[in-house]
Amino acid sequence: MKTGGREVPMKELKYTPTERMFEGILTEINGGGCVIDFNGRMGQLKIPLRMLICDETPKIGQTVRFLMSYPVVIDYPPICHPGLATSSSQQRIKGPTTGRTRDDK
């Protein structure tokens, strides 16, 4: 499995991948992507339209179902990824209690 341009062996995953059924509603469709709001206040998933399987053009309000496993953090300590150099992405990486980014000393 590849992530961030490097090969990640399956043994780095702490848990056996177990897919489960999730359901949500299409809330946004734009030029190349769509947003799915999970049922049960589980958040959102943004995907490219090419990943959405449908027979007709998708419409806002349609229900979707899919299988997904839970993500596992594998970088200890975090690896500096070149695509995370923008200030907006550093804002998203701030720690919940310290308010510092992982690049702050």
HELIX and SHEET records of a PDB file:
HELIX    1   1 MET A   10  GLU A   12  5                                   3    
HELIX    2   2 LEU A   49  MET A   51  5                                   3    
HELIX    3   3 PRO A   82  LEU A   84  5                                   3    
HELIX    4   4 SER A   87  ARG A   92  1                                   6    
SHEET    1   A 2 LYS A   2  THR A   3  0                                        
SHEET    2   A 2 ARG A   6  GLU A   7 -1                                        
SHEET    1   B 4 GLN A  44  PRO A  48  0                                        
SHEET    2   B 4 GLY A  33  PHE A  38 -1                                        
SHEET    3   B 4 ARG A  20  ILE A  29 -1                                        
SHEET    4   B 4 THR A  63  MET A  68 -1                                        
END                                                                             
